[in-house]
């Protein structure tokens, strides 16, 4: 059963334009994602380490990212954690998963047409 605060946060996420569904990951799923995600996807690797991690499904009407989703660090292309200011929680980060993790998530939450997945990690 989800605590009242989590229900409030998820409700706030579902009010955002373009967000169609959500899935709250459990700790085992978060660990599985951590193991299968590309080591250069720093955003996903950070999101799953938070107290809560939610998979949001969004369509093409979703907003543009709040900051750059790709950076070059020490000559390597990485995908950093991205701010997600709409979530009323602490230490909020977001990131788009790689294809392997996206397919893993699609087995847990329905994704249709041009929809995509997005991971949001946060603490209370």
ZIPEMO-V376329 format. One record per backbone hydrogen bond with DSSP energy under -1.0 kcal/mol. CO is the residue of the C=O (numbers start at 0). NH is the residue of the N-H. E is the energy in kcal/mol with one decimal. If there is no record, write none. Layout:
BEGIN
co: <CO:CO>
nh: <NH:NH>
e: <E:E>
END
This chain:
BEGIN
co: <2:3:4:5:6:7:8:9:12:15:17:20:22:25:26:27:28:29:30:31:32:37:39:39:40:41:42:43:45:46:51:52:53:54:55:56:56:57:58:70:72:75:77:78:81:83:86:89:92:93:94:97:98:99:100:101:104:104:111:115:117:118:119:120:121:122>
nh: <6:7:8:9:10:11:12:13:15:18:58:56:54:29:30:31:32:33:34:35:36:40:41:78:44:45:46:47:48:49:121:24:119:22:117:19:20:115:61:77:75:72:70:42:93:86:88:122:120:81:118:101:102:103:104:105:107:108:114:57:55:94:53:92:51:89>
e: <-2.1:-2.2:-2.3:-2.9:-2.4:-2.1:-2.1:-2.5:-1.6:-1.8:-2.3:-2.5:-3.3:-2.2:-2.2:-2.2:-2.4:-2.2:-1.9:-1.8:-2.2:-2.1:-1.5:-2.9:-2.1:-1.9:-2.6:-2.2:-1.3:-1.3:-2.3:-2.3:-2.8:-1.8:-1.9:-2.9:-1.1:-2.5:-1.7:-3.1:-2.1:-2.9:-2.6:-2.6:-2.0:-1.6:-2.1:-2.7:-2.6:-2.7:-2.8:-2.8:-2.7:-1.7:-2.7:-2.3:-1.9:-2.0:-2.6:-2.5:-3.3:-1.8:-2.8:-2.4:-2.4:-2.6>
END
